[in-house]
Amino acid sequence: YYEGWQKDYLSLVDLIYARIPKEAINWLSLGTLRMTPRLKQMIENRFPHNSILDEEFLVGHDKKLRYPQFMRLEVYRVMLNAIKTHHPDVHIYLCMEEKEMCSSCEVGPLKKYQ
């Protein structure tokens, strides 16, 4: 999540579908950045001038740091819309998200597609 992420990620979706025929894609998994508190500290120590950790991170249900729910929801909705524009029938699940987030984004949990 950074200024201009939407443009970059929408370009990525366009590039994927320009290079890979949609018939070759059975399902997609979407996820956002999550990490242990220790990993965050290591990144900050090794790369003190990085900006990837400038946003707020909260401890989630899995005890890992993740973006706040409203930010993840925005990312997922933008990405889902972009993907569905190219491939309306593709099965998508949200990686490492709770059922509530899946419901908010109108996608099923992973087990539905296994």
Backbone atoms as SQL, in Angstrom:
CREATE TABLE atoms (id INTEGER PRIMARY KEY, chain TEXT, resi INTEGER, resn TEXT, atom TEXT, x REAL, y REAL, z REAL);
INSERT INTO atoms VALUES
  (1, 'A', 1, 'TYR', 'N', 0.853, -1.156, 0.000),
  (2, 'A', 1, 'TYR', 'CA', 0.000, 0.000, 0.000),
  (3, 'A', 1, 'TYR', 'C', 0.900, 1.220, 0.000),
  (4, 'A', 2, 'TYR', 'N', 0.844, 1.989, -1.062),
  (5, 'A', 2, 'TYR', 'CA', 1.679, 3.181, -1.184),
  (6, 'A', 2, 'TYR', 'C', 0.990, 4.120, -2.178),
  (7, 'A', 3, 'GLU', 'N', 1.434, 5.324, -2.219),
  (8, 'A', 3, 'GLU', 'CA', 0.834, 6.279, -3.147),
  (9, 'A', 3, 'GLU', 'C', 1.026, 5.786, -4.578),
  (10, 'A', 4, 'GLY', 'N', -0.068, 5.650, -5.290),
  (11, 'A', 4, 'GLY', 'CA', -0.008, 5.184, -6.667),
  (12, 'A', 4, 'GLY', 'C', -0.113, 3.676, -6.834),
  (13, 'A', 5, 'TRP', 'N', -0.361, 2.944, -5.755),
  (14, 'A', 5, 'TRP', 'CA', -0.423, 1.485, -5.847),
  (15, 'A', 5, 'TRP', 'C', -1.487, 1.029, -6.828),
  (16, 'A', 6, 'GLN', 'N', -2.625, 1.738, -6.871),
  (17, 'A', 6, 'GLN', 'CA', -3.716, 1.308, -7.749),
  (18, 'A', 6, 'GLN', 'C', -3.257, 1.230, -9.200),
  (19, 'A', 7, 'LYS', 'N', -2.594, 2.268, -9.668),
  (20, 'A', 7, 'LYS', 'CA', -2.121, 2.308, -11.055),
  (21, 'A', 7, 'LYS', 'C', -1.160, 1.156, -11.324),
  (22, 'A', 8, 'ASP', 'N', -0.219, 0.942, -10.423),
  (23, 'A', 8, 'ASP', 'CA', 0.775, -0.118, -10.604),
  (24, 'A', 8, 'ASP', 'C', 0.130, -1.502, -10.612),
  (25, 'A', 9, 'TYR', 'N', -0.775, -1.743, -9.682),
  (26, 'A', 9, 'TYR', 'CA', -1.391, -3.057, -9.594),
  (27, 'A', 9, 'TYR', 'C', -2.379, -3.303, -10.732),
  (28, 'A', 10, 'LEU', 'N', -3.078, -2.271, -11.177),
  (29, 'A', 10, 'LEU', 'CA', -3.964, -2.432, -12.333),
  (30, 'A', 10, 'LEU', 'C', -3.154, -2.746, -13.581),
  (31, 'A', 11, 'SER', 'N', -2.001, -2.119, -13.722),
  (32, 'A', 11, 'SER', 'CA', -1.103, -2.436, -14.839),
  (33, 'A', 11, 'SER', 'C', -0.620, -3.877, -14.752),
  (34, 'A', 12, 'LEU', 'N', -0.356, -4.347, -13.548),
  (35, 'A', 12, 'LEU', 'CA', 0.073, -5.731, -13.354),
  (36, 'A', 12, 'LEU', 'C', -1.018, -6.706, -13.797),
  (37, 'A', 13, 'VAL', 'N', -2.251, -6.450, -13.421),
  (38, 'A', 13, 'VAL', 'CA', -3.363, -7.316, -13.837),
  (39, 'A', 13, 'VAL', 'C', -3.474, -7.323, -15.359),
  (40, 'A', 14, 'ASP', 'N', -3.385, -6.147, -15.976),
  (41, 'A', 14, 'ASP', 'CA', -3.437, -6.067, -17.444),
  (42, 'A', 14, 'ASP', 'C', -2.306, -6.875, -18.071),
  (43, 'A', 15, 'LEU', 'N', -1.118, -6.768, -17.516),
  (44, 'A', 15, 'LEU', 'CA', 0.039, -7.488, -18.040),
  (45, 'A', 15, 'LEU', 'C', -0.145, -9.007, -17.908),
  (46, 'A', 16, 'ILE', 'N', -0.634, -9.445, -16.770),
  (47, 'A', 16, 'ILE', 'CA', -0.871, -10.882, -16.564),
  (48, 'A', 16, 'ILE', 'C', -1.822, -11.414, -17.623),
  (49, 'A', 17, 'TYR', 'N', -2.933, -10.708, -17.835),
  (50, 'A', 17, 'TYR', 'CA', -3.917, -11.197, -18.794),
  (51, 'A', 17, 'TYR', 'C', -3.491, -10.976, -20.248),
  (52, 'A', 18, 'ALA', 'N', -2.530, -10.112, -20.482),
  (53, 'A', 18, 'ALA', 'CA', -1.979, -9.963, -21.832),
  (54, 'A', 18, 'ALA', 'C', -1.028, -11.114, -22.161),
  (55, 'A', 19, 'ARG', 'N', -0.402, -11.677, -21.130),
  (56, 'A', 19, 'ARG', 'CA', 0.595, -12.726, -21.337),
  (57, 'A', 19, 'ARG', 'C', 0.067, -14.137, -21.115),
  (58, 'A', 20, 'ILE', 'N', -0.940, -14.267, -20.283),
  (59, 'A', 20, 'ILE', 'CA', -1.465, -15.592, -19.949),
  (60, 'A', 20, 'ILE', 'C', -2.933, -15.650, -20.374),
  (61, 'A', 21, 'PRO', 'N', -3.298, -16.594, -21.226),
  (62, 'A', 21, 'PRO', 'CA', -4.703, -16.697, -21.622),
  (63, 'A', 21, 'PRO', 'C', -5.572, -17.020, -20.414),
  (64, 'A', 22, 'LYS', 'N', -6.716, -16.386, -20.316),
  (65, 'A', 22, 'LYS', 'CA', -7.571, -16.603, -19.145),
  (66, 'A', 22, 'LYS', 'C', -7.974, -18.067, -19.000),
  (67, 'A', 23, 'GLU', 'N', -8.016, -18.801, -20.102),
  (68, 'A', 23, 'GLU', 'CA', -8.361, -20.224, -20.040),
  (69, 'A', 23, 'GLU', 'C', -7.299, -21.036, -19.283),
  (70, 'A', 24, 'ALA', 'N', -6.118, -20.493, -19.156),
  (71, 'A', 24, 'ALA', 'CA', -5.036, -21.177, -18.446),
  (72, 'A', 24, 'ALA', 'C', -5.048, -20.882, -16.943),
  (73, 'A', 25, 'ILE', 'N', -5.939, -20.033, -16.518),
  (74, 'A', 25, 'ILE', 'CA', -6.020, -19.644, -15.106),
  (75, 'A', 25, 'ILE', 'C', -7.295, -20.238, -14.513),
  (76, 'A', 26, 'ASN', 'N', -7.134, -21.185, -13.588),
  (77, 'A', 26, 'ASN', 'CA', -8.292, -21.825, -12.957),
  (78, 'A', 26, 'ASN', 'C', -8.772, -21.084, -11.720),
  (79, 'A', 27, 'TRP', 'N', -7.839, -20.531, -10.967),
  (80, 'A', 27, 'TRP', 'CA', -8.179, -19.796, -9.756),
  (81, 'A', 27, 'TRP', 'C', -7.050, -18.842, -9.408),
  (82, 'A', 28, 'LEU', 'N', -7.378, -17.852, -8.613),
  (83, 'A', 28, 'LEU', 'CA', -6.392, -16.862, -8.163),
  (84, 'A', 28, 'LEU', 'C', -6.504, -16.684, -6.656),
  (85, 'A', 29, 'SER', 'N', -5.388, -16.450, -6.045),
  (86, 'A', 29, 'SER', 'CA', -5.328, -16.143, -4.626),
  (87, 'A', 29, 'SER', 'C', -4.831, -14.705, -4.473),
  (88, 'A', 30, 'LEU', 'N', -5.543, -13.921, -3.691),
  (89, 'A', 30, 'LEU', 'CA', -5.119, -12.546, -3.402),
  (90, 'A', 30, 'LEU', 'C', -4.771, -12.437, -1.925),
  (91, 'A', 31, 'GLY', 'N', -3.756, -11.670, -1.638),
  (92, 'A', 31, 'GLY', 'CA', -3.383, -11.414, -0.255),
  (93, 'A', 31, 'GLY', 'C', -2.681, -10.082, -0.150),
  (94, 'A', 32, 'THR', 'N', -2.605, -9.578, 1.048),
  (95, 'A', 32, 'THR', 'CA', -1.886, -8.332, 1.299),
  (96, 'A', 32, 'THR', 'C', -0.719, -8.630, 2.236),
  (97, 'A', 33, 'LEU', 'N', 0.162, -7.680, 2.345),
  (98, 'A', 33, 'LEU', 'CA', 1.355, -7.834, 3.169),
  (99, 'A', 33, 'LEU', 'C', 0.987, -8.170, 4.613),
  (100, 'A', 34, 'ARG', 'N', 1.611, -9.218, 5.126),
  (101, 'A', 34, 'ARG', 'CA', 1.488, -9.573, 6.538),
  (102, 'A', 34, 'ARG', 'C', 2.813, -10.154, 6.974),
  (103, 'A', 35, 'MET', 'N', 3.153, -9.940, 8.237),
  (104, 'A', 35, 'MET', 'CA', 4.463, -10.376, 8.729),
  (105, 'A', 35, 'MET', 'C', 4.437, -10.469, 10.241),
  (106, 'A', 36, 'THR', 'N', 5.419, -11.159, 10.765),
  (107, 'A', 36, 'THR', 'CA', 5.552, -11.220, 12.210),
  (108, 'A', 36, 'THR', 'C', 6.158, -9.899, 12.696),
  (109, 'A', 37, 'PRO', 'N', 5.902, -9.543, 13.951),
  (110, 'A', 37, 'PRO', 'CA', 6.535, -8.337, 14.482),
  (111, 'A', 37, 'PRO', 'C', 8.064, -8.408, 14.391),
  (112, 'A', 38, 'ARG', 'N', 8.615, -9.593, 14.573),
  (113, 'A', 38, 'ARG', 'CA', 10.081, -9.753, 14.489),
  (114, 'A', 38, 'ARG', 'C', 10.584, -9.453, 13.074),
  (115, 'A', 39, 'LEU', 'N', 9.864, -9.920, 12.063),
  (116, 'A', 39, 'LEU', 'CA', 10.271, -9.656, 10.690),
  (117, 'A', 39, 'LEU', 'C', 10.214, -8.156, 10.393),
  (118, 'A', 40, 'LYS', 'N', 9.193, -7.487, 10.884),
  (119, 'A', 40, 'LYS', 'CA', 9.098, -6.034, 10.680),
  (120, 'A', 40, 'LYS', 'C', 10.328, -5.348, 11.274),
  (121, 'A', 41, 'GLN', 'N', 10.707, -5.748, 12.457),
  (122, 'A', 41, 'GLN', 'CA', 11.884, -5.166, 13.109),
  (123, 'A', 41, 'GLN', 'C', 13.149, -5.443, 12.294),
  (124, 'A', 42, 'MET', 'N', 13.269, -6.645, 11.772),
  (125, 'A', 42, 'MET', 'CA', 14.445, -6.990, 10.965),
  (126, 'A', 42, 'MET', 'C', 14.497, -6.139, 9.687),
  (127, 'A', 43, 'ILE', 'N', 13.369, -5.947, 9.041),
  (128, 'A', 43, 'ILE', 'CA', 13.327, -5.130, 7.826),
  (129, 'A', 43, 'ILE', 'C', 13.741, -3.702, 8.154),
  (130, 'A', 44, 'GLU', 'N', 13.196, -3.166, 9.241),
  (131, 'A', 44, 'GLU', 'CA', 13.537, -1.797, 9.640),
  (132, 'A', 44, 'GLU', 'C', 15.022, -1.658, 9.964),
  (133, 'A', 45, 'ASN', 'N', 15.598, -2.668, 10.596),
  (134, 'A', 45, 'ASN', 'CA', 17.022, -2.616, 10.936),
  (135, 'A', 45, 'ASN', 'C', 17.912, -2.727, 9.702),
  (136, 'A', 46, 'ARG', 'N', 17.553, -3.617, 8.797),
  (137, 'A', 46, 'ARG', 'CA', 18.385, -3.848, 7.609),
  (138, 'A', 46, 'ARG', 'C', 18.193, -2.804, 6.518),
  (139, 'A', 47, 'PHE', 'N', 17.008, -2.231, 6.458),
  (140, 'A', 47, 'PHE', 'CA', 16.684, -1.259, 5.407),
  (141, 'A', 47, 'PHE', 'C', 16.045, -0.016, 6.036),
  (142, 'A', 48, 'PRO', 'N', 16.822, 0.761, 6.766),
  (143, 'A', 48, 'PRO', 'CA', 16.254, 1.879, 7.528),
  (144, 'A', 48, 'PRO', 'C', 15.571, 2.953, 6.679),
  (145, 'A', 49, 'HIS', 'N', 15.879, 3.028, 5.406),
  (146, 'A', 49, 'HIS', 'CA', 15.284, 4.071, 4.571),
  (147, 'A', 49, 'HIS', 'C', 14.151, 3.552, 3.695),
  (148, 'A', 50, 'ASN', 'N', 13.693, 2.329, 3.939),
  (149, 'A', 50, 'ASN', 'CA', 12.591, 1.780, 3.137),
  (150, 'A', 50, 'ASN', 'C', 11.295, 2.498, 3.494),
  (151, 'A', 51, 'SER', 'N', 10.352, 2.477, 2.588),
  (152, 'A', 51, 'SER', 'CA', 9.060, 3.109, 2.856),
  (153, 'A', 51, 'SER', 'C', 7.918, 2.094, 2.876),
  (154, 'A', 52, 'ILE', 'N', 8.219, 0.817, 2.680),
  (155, 'A', 52, 'ILE', 'CA', 7.177, -0.192, 2.619),
  (156, 'A', 52, 'ILE', 'C', 6.448, -0.364, 3.957),
  (157, 'A', 53, 'LEU', 'N', 7.085, 0.028, 5.035),
  (158, 'A', 53, 'LEU', 'CA', 6.476, -0.144, 6.355),
  (159, 'A', 53, 'LEU', 'C', 5.934, 1.157, 6.932),
  (160, 'A', 54, 'ASP', 'N', 5.756, 2.161, 6.090),
  (161, 'A', 54, 'ASP', 'CA', 5.299, 3.461, 6.578),
  (162, 'A', 54, 'ASP', 'C', 3.828, 3.483, 6.972),
  (163, 'A', 55, 'GLU', 'N', 3.033, 2.590, 6.430),
  (164, 'A', 55, 'GLU', 'CA', 1.607, 2.551, 6.765),
  (165, 'A', 55, 'GLU', 'C', 1.405, 1.921, 8.134),
  (166, 'A', 56, 'GLU', 'N', 0.195, 2.063, 8.641),
  (167, 'A', 56, 'GLU', 'CA', -0.151, 1.475, 9.935),
  (168, 'A', 56, 'GLU', 'C', -0.319, -0.041, 9.789),
  (169, 'A', 57, 'PHE', 'N', 0.164, -0.782, 10.764),
  (170, 'A', 57, 'PHE', 'CA', -0.012, -2.226, 10.815),
  (171, 'A', 57, 'PHE', 'C', -0.628, -2.592, 12.158),
  (172, 'A', 58, 'LEU', 'N', -1.564, -3.526, 12.128),
  (173, 'A', 58, 'LEU', 'CA', -2.237, -3.987, 13.337),
  (174, 'A', 58, 'LEU', 'C', -2.000, -5.485, 13.495),
  (175, 'A', 59, 'VAL', 'N', -2.066, -5.966, 14.725),
  (176, 'A', 59, 'VAL', 'CA', -1.938, -7.396, 14.971),
  (177, 'A', 59, 'VAL', 'C', -3.272, -8.047, 14.615),
  (178, 'A', 60, 'GLY', 'N', -3.218, -9.040, 13.723),
  (179, 'A', 60, 'GLY', 'CA', -4.424, -9.717, 13.260),
  (180, 'A', 60, 'GLY', 'C', -4.747, -10.963, 14.056),
  (181, 'A', 61, 'HIS', 'N', -5.763, -11.672, 13.607),
  (182, 'A', 61, 'HIS', 'CA', -6.223, -12.887, 14.280),
  (183, 'A', 61, 'HIS', 'C', -5.135, -13.962, 14.360),
  (184, 'A', 62, 'ASP', 'N', -4.190, -13.897, 13.447),
  (185, 'A', 62, 'ASP', 'CA', -3.104, -14.888, 13.399),
  (186, 'A', 62, 'ASP', 'C', -1.830, -14.397, 14.084),
  (187, 'A', 63, 'LYS', 'N', -1.954, -13.292, 14.816),
  (188, 'A', 63, 'LYS', 'CA', -0.826, -12.700, 15.564),
  (189, 'A', 63, 'LYS', 'C', 0.234, -12.099, 14.648),
  (190, 'A', 64, 'LYS', 'N', -0.125, -11.880, 13.390),
  (191, 'A', 64, 'LYS', 'CA', 0.796, -11.255, 12.449),
  (192, 'A', 64, 'LYS', 'C', 0.346, -9.831, 12.188),
  (193, 'A', 65, 'LEU', 'N', 1.316, -8.993, 11.832),
  (194, 'A', 65, 'LEU', 'CA', 1.011, -7.610, 11.504),
  (195, 'A', 65, 'LEU', 'C', 0.429, -7.558, 10.101),
  (196, 'A', 66, 'ARG', 'N', -0.598, -6.762, 9.947),
  (197, 'A', 66, 'ARG', 'CA', -1.234, -6.595, 8.647),
  (198, 'A', 66, 'ARG', 'C', -1.844, -5.200, 8.576),
  (199, 'A', 67, 'TYR', 'N', -2.159, -4.792, 7.356),
  (200, 'A', 67, 'TYR', 'CA', -2.816, -3.498, 7.186),
  (201, 'A', 67, 'TYR', 'C', -4.177, -3.530, 7.888),
  (202, 'A', 68, 'PRO', 'N', -4.661, -2.357, 8.295),
  (203, 'A', 68, 'PRO', 'CA', -6.006, -2.314, 8.885),
  (204, 'A', 68, 'PRO', 'C', -7.050, -2.841, 7.892),
  (205, 'A', 69, 'GLN', 'N', -8.155, -3.283, 8.417),
  (206, 'A', 69, 'GLN', 'CA', -9.198, -3.906, 7.604),
  (207, 'A', 69, 'GLN', 'C', -9.659, -3.011, 6.457),
  (208, 'A', 70, 'PHE', 'N', -9.869, -1.726, 6.711),
  (209, 'A', 70, 'PHE', 'CA', -10.370, -0.850, 5.658),
  (210, 'A', 70, 'PHE', 'C', -9.384, -0.741, 4.493),
  (211, 'A', 71, 'MET', 'N', -8.092, -0.803, 4.776),
  (212, 'A', 71, 'MET', 'CA', -7.084, -0.739, 3.706),
  (213, 'A', 71, 'MET', 'C', -7.078, -2.035, 2.900),
  (214, 'A', 72, 'ARG', 'N', -7.141, -3.162, 3.598),
  (215, 'A', 72, 'ARG', 'CA', -7.169, -4.448, 2.894),
  (216, 'A', 72, 'ARG', 'C', -8.419, -4.551, 2.034),
  (217, 'A', 73, 'LEU', 'N', -9.527, -4.099, 2.559),
  (218, 'A', 73, 'LEU', 'CA', -10.780, -4.138, 1.805),
  (219, 'A', 73, 'LEU', 'C', -10.669, -3.296, 0.529),
  (220, 'A', 74, 'GLU', 'N', -10.063, -2.138, 0.622),
  (221, 'A', 74, 'GLU', 'CA', -9.868, -1.292, -0.561),
  (222, 'A', 74, 'GLU', 'C', -8.991, -1.996, -1.599),
  (223, 'A', 75, 'VAL', 'N', -7.892, -2.576, -1.155),
  (224, 'A', 75, 'VAL', 'CA', -6.996, -3.283, -2.072),
  (225, 'A', 75, 'VAL', 'C', -7.746, -4.424, -2.753),
  (226, 'A', 76, 'TYR', 'N', -8.438, -5.228, -1.969),
  (227, 'A', 76, 'TYR', 'CA', -9.142, -6.372, -2.547),
  (228, 'A', 76, 'TYR', 'C', -10.223, -5.939, -3.528),
  (229, 'A', 77, 'ARG', 'N', -10.972, -4.929, -3.191),
  (230, 'A', 77, 'ARG', 'CA', -12.048, -4.498, -4.096),
  (231, 'A', 77, 'ARG', 'C', -11.493, -3.973, -5.420),
  (232, 'A', 78, 'VAL', 'N', -10.427, -3.209, -5.366),
  (233, 'A', 78, 'VAL', 'CA', -9.810, -2.709, -6.600),
  (234, 'A', 78, 'VAL', 'C', -9.290, -3.875, -7.436),
  (235, 'A', 79, 'MET', 'N', -8.598, -4.796, -6.790),
  (236, 'A', 79, 'MET', 'CA', -8.026, -5.934, -7.511),
  (237, 'A', 79, 'MET', 'C', -9.106, -6.864, -8.053),
  (238, 'A', 80, 'LEU', 'N', -10.120, -7.143, -7.265),
  (239, 'A', 80, 'LEU', 'CA', -11.198, -8.010, -7.731),
  (240, 'A', 80, 'LEU', 'C', -11.897, -7.421, -8.944),
  (241, 'A', 81, 'ASN', 'N', -12.164, -6.138, -8.911),
  (242, 'A', 81, 'ASN', 'CA', -12.805, -5.475, -10.039),
  (243, 'A', 81, 'ASN', 'C', -11.937, -5.575, -11.286),
  (244, 'A', 82, 'ALA', 'N', -10.649, -5.347, -11.134),
  (245, 'A', 82, 'ALA', 'CA', -9.732, -5.400, -12.282),
  (246, 'A', 82, 'ALA', 'C', -9.660, -6.814, -12.853),
  (247, 'A', 83, 'ILE', 'N', -9.571, -7.794, -11.989),
  (248, 'A', 83, 'ILE', 'CA', -9.485, -9.187, -12.443),
  (249, 'A', 83, 'ILE', 'C', -10.776, -9.597, -13.124),
  (250, 'A', 84, 'LYS', 'N', -11.911, -9.271, -12.523),
  (251, 'A', 84, 'LYS', 'CA', -13.208, -9.662, -13.077),
  (252, 'A', 84, 'LYS', 'C', -13.474, -8.978, -14.426),
  (253, 'A', 85, 'THR', 'N', -12.859, -7.839, -14.659),
  (254, 'A', 85, 'THR', 'CA', -12.986, -7.179, -15.962),
  (255, 'A', 85, 'THR', 'C', -12.385, -8.060, -17.057),
  (256, 'A', 86, 'HIS', 'N', -11.276, -8.688, -16.751),
  (257, 'A', 86, 'HIS', 'CA', -10.602, -9.575, -17.705),
  (258, 'A', 86, 'HIS', 'C', -11.196, -10.982, -17.715),
  (259, 'A', 87, 'HIS', 'N', -11.639, -11.442, -16.544),
  (260, 'A', 87, 'HIS', 'CA', -11.961, -12.857, -16.371),
  (261, 'A', 87, 'HIS', 'C', -13.123, -12.998, -15.378),
  (262, 'A', 88, 'PRO', 'N', -14.345, -12.713, -15.839),
  (263, 'A', 88, 'PRO', 'CA', -15.497, -12.662, -14.926),
  (264, 'A', 88, 'PRO', 'C', -15.773, -13.941, -14.143),
  (265, 'A', 89, 'ASP', 'N', -15.418, -15.097, -14.704),
  (266, 'A', 89, 'ASP', 'CA', -15.779, -16.359, -14.069),
  (267, 'A', 89, 'ASP', 'C', -14.659, -17.019, -13.268),
  (268, 'A', 90, 'VAL', 'N', -13.517, -16.372, -13.140),
  (269, 'A', 90, 'VAL', 'CA', -12.409, -16.998, -12.427),
  (270, 'A', 90, 'VAL', 'C', -12.740, -17.121, -10.938),
  (271, 'A', 91, 'HIS', 'N', -12.317, -18.232, -10.354),
  (272, 'A', 91, 'HIS', 'CA', -12.490, -18.440, -8.916),
  (273, 'A', 91, 'HIS', 'C', -11.368, -17.708, -8.194),
  (274, 'A', 92, 'ILE', 'N', -11.746, -16.895, -7.227),
  (275, 'A', 92, 'ILE', 'CA', -10.770, -16.110, -6.459),
  (276, 'A', 92, 'ILE', 'C', -11.010, -16.358, -4.979),
  (277, 'A', 93, 'TYR', 'N', -9.925, -16.514, -4.252),
  (278, 'A', 93, 'TYR', 'CA', -10.048, -16.564, -2.805),
  (279, 'A', 93, 'TYR', 'C', -9.020, -15.614, -2.196),
  (280, 'A', 94, 'LEU', 'N', -9.278, -15.233, -0.962),
  (281, 'A', 94, 'LEU', 'CA', -8.391, -14.322, -0.247),
  (282, 'A', 94, 'LEU', 'C', -7.484, -15.134, 0.663),
  (283, 'A', 95, 'CYS', 'N', -6.202, -14.994, 0.439),
  (284, 'A', 95, 'CYS', 'CA', -5.199, -15.743, 1.179),
  (285, 'A', 95, 'CYS', 'C', -5.062, -15.201, 2.598),
  (286, 'A', 96, 'MET', 'N', -5.204, -16.090, 3.560),
  (287, 'A', 96, 'MET', 'CA', -4.972, -15.771, 4.971),
  (288, 'A', 96, 'MET', 'C', -5.919, -14.704, 5.518),
  (289, 'A', 97, 'GLU', 'N', -7.128, -14.670, 5.010),
  (290, 'A', 97, 'GLU', 'CA', -8.134, -13.729, 5.514),
  (291, 'A', 97, 'GLU', 'C', -9.247, -14.492, 6.220),
  (292, 'A', 98, 'GLU', 'N', -9.903, -13.790, 7.133),
  (293, 'A', 98, 'GLU', 'CA', -11.031, -14.374, 7.852),
  (294, 'A', 98, 'GLU', 'C', -12.268, -14.380, 6.956),
  (295, 'A', 99, 'LYS', 'N', -13.248, -15.182, 7.338),
  (296, 'A', 99, 'LYS', 'CA', -14.484, -15.303, 6.562),
  (297, 'A', 99, 'LYS', 'C', -15.188, -13.962, 6.395),
  (298, 'A', 100, 'GLU', 'N', -15.103, -13.103, 7.406),
  (299, 'A', 100, 'GLU', 'CA', -15.754, -11.794, 7.339),
  (300, 'A', 100, 'GLU', 'C', -15.228, -10.972, 6.166),
  (301, 'A', 101, 'MET', 'N', -13.912, -10.986, 5.953),
  (302, 'A', 101, 'MET', 'CA', -13.325, -10.242, 4.835),
  (303, 'A', 101, 'MET', 'C', -13.755, -10.869, 3.514),
  (304, 'A', 102, 'CYS', 'N', -13.774, -12.195, 3.457),
  (305, 'A', 102, 'CYS', 'CA', -14.228, -12.879, 2.235),
  (306, 'A', 102, 'CYS', 'C', -15.660, -12.483, 1.914),
  (307, 'A', 103, 'SER', 'N', -16.509, -12.447, 2.925),
  (308, 'A', 103, 'SER', 'CA', -17.903, -12.051, 2.717),
  (309, 'A', 103, 'SER', 'C', -18.009, -10.606, 2.250),
  (310, 'A', 104, 'SER', 'N', -17.217, -9.726, 2.839),
  (311, 'A', 104, 'SER', 'CA', -17.238, -8.314, 2.447),
  (312, 'A', 104, 'SER', 'C', -16.837, -8.131, 0.993),
  (313, 'A', 105, 'CYS', 'N', -15.964, -9.002, 0.516),
  (314, 'A', 105, 'CYS', 'CA', -15.483, -8.915, -0.860),
  (315, 'A', 105, 'CYS', 'C', -16.264, -9.822, -1.805),
  (316, 'A', 106, 'GLU', 'N', -17.227, -10.541, -1.252),
  (317, 'A', 106, 'GLU', 'CA', -18.080, -11.442, -2.035),
  (318, 'A', 106, 'GLU', 'C', -17.279, -12.521, -2.756),
  (319, 'A', 107, 'VAL', 'N', -16.306, -13.079, -2.051),
  (320, 'A', 107, 'VAL', 'CA', -15.551, -14.231, -2.563),
  (321, 'A', 107, 'VAL', 'C', -15.626, -15.320, -1.503),
  (322, 'A', 108, 'GLY', 'N', -15.454, -16.543, -1.959),
  (323, 'A', 108, 'GLY', 'CA', -15.522, -17.661, -1.032),
  (324, 'A', 108, 'GLY', 'C', -14.193, -17.939, -0.379),
  (325, 'A', 109, 'PRO', 'N', -14.217, -18.710, 0.698),
  (326, 'A', 109, 'PRO', 'CA', -12.972, -19.149, 1.319),
  (327, 'A', 109, 'PRO', 'C', -12.296, -20.195, 0.446),
  (328, 'A', 110, 'LEU', 'N', -11.050, -20.466, 0.684),
  (329, 'A', 110, 'LEU', 'CA', -10.248, -21.401, -0.113),
  (330, 'A', 110, 'LEU', 'C', -10.922, -22.761, -0.242),
  (331, 'A', 111, 'LYS', 'N', -11.433, -23.322, 0.818),
  (332, 'A', 111, 'LYS', 'CA', -11.949, -24.679, 0.780),
  (333, 'A', 111, 'LYS', 'C', -13.045, -24.870, -0.267),
  (334, 'A', 112, 'LYS', 'N', -13.731, -23.812, -0.626),
  (335, 'A', 112, 'LYS', 'CA', -14.789, -23.905, -1.623),
  (336, 'A', 112, 'LYS', 'C', -14.253, -24.325, -2.986),
  (337, 'A', 113, 'TYR', 'N', -12.990, -24.015, -3.269),
  (338, 'A', 113, 'TYR', 'CA', -12.431, -24.269, -4.589),
  (339, 'A', 113, 'TYR', 'C', -11.468, -25.439, -4.624),
  (340, 'A', 114, 'GLN', 'N', -11.321, -26.153, -3.549),
  (341, 'A', 114, 'GLN', 'CA', -10.393, -27.292, -3.533),
  (342, 'A', 114, 'GLN', 'C', -11.094, -28.537, -4.041);
